[in-house]
Amino acid sequence: MKIPDYSTTRKNVGFTWYANTSYYVLLDISGITLKDFNINPDAGIELFKEDHRRAVKEIYGTEVEVPAITTPKISYGHINGLGVELLFPDKGEVNYIREKKSLDAWIKTLKTKKDIDFSKQGMAKFYIDYKRELEKAYPGERVGFGYGYEGPITTAYELRDMNVFVDPYDEHDKFKEFLEILTDSIVNFTKFALGVNNQRCFKKDGITLYDDVASMFSPSLWDDFVLPYWNKFFYYLTDGVRKLHCEDLSERHMCFIEKALISSYDPGISHKLNPKIIYENTRVPFGWRMGGFHIKDLNCSEIQDWVYKTTADGASYIFITISNGMTDSITVEKIKTFIKSCKNVEKMLNEGSGRDSIRRLVSPEGLEKFWKHWPH
């Protein structure tokens, strides 16, 4: 495996930024409903039509990445393969029916399904066929497979619901057995999903682990109930870099990011953190996200200050993912301000300016707001 050299990793990765769009923007442009896209391949074909994708560039400019063609993003593909039924509401995201099973019952289920072919379970075949329909409609273009999975602790929550927060105390050894075989199952599903995506070299290329619910485990539990299963996930799936997305960690969790040998950390939306806290408590390169819901509450000057302060405080990359309800002229202007500020930062760093020089671009109001009064 590739072990990061934390004395040089931040210097080596430098600074990057990006502004991309999700298919939710295409839903706004096209008028197609999320439910229809989720369950109807014809709606997916219509959604990614060239005129809809071209409209994204016309609205936001050429620096914004157009949504990639993909089947619907469903994080519950793995548990659906284990027998958990998916729900598709008329409005809102895909959900699942909660199962009231004991740890013993889930351990038995996981052992029974140890060697199952995930391509034949749940709705997998439907979404594999959905992908083929998109590929026929858009020959020569890469089509993603969004029928996905989550990390060990998040998946444990999906199966055990709120019990997952008392299992470490009430059934210590049995919960560890559950996590052990659950992680094996996640690994097997991940190999299946990567195969459908034609990612044949995933062992070499590196992989990202998504495990938000781990943040809800106290740091005192991490050595026993988080790190062993993260390490197992990475060990069996990659010899390359380990990337992590885990939202809402705290300062006390930061030491575990290095313990897990992470090369790139995405904190997503993390209200207990800011770039300064992350930079001072781990040497792992990290990103910082401008949330779509945040941009609505900021003016253009504040967005500019956000970019400069985030960079000055050590983020290796900054980004925004444009989602639904963000095509109005006021929001578009804010997004263009975000892009302009990022390009200015990139130019300064490339020309040899240090991050302290960028800090001097932050207004007095911005220095007060970020991070003392952030988030709102």
Summary of the structure (lengths in Angstrom):
residues: 376
radius of gyration: 21.5
end to end distance: 40.9
largest distance: 61.4
contacts: 1195
relative contact order: 0.13
helix: 54%
strand: 10%
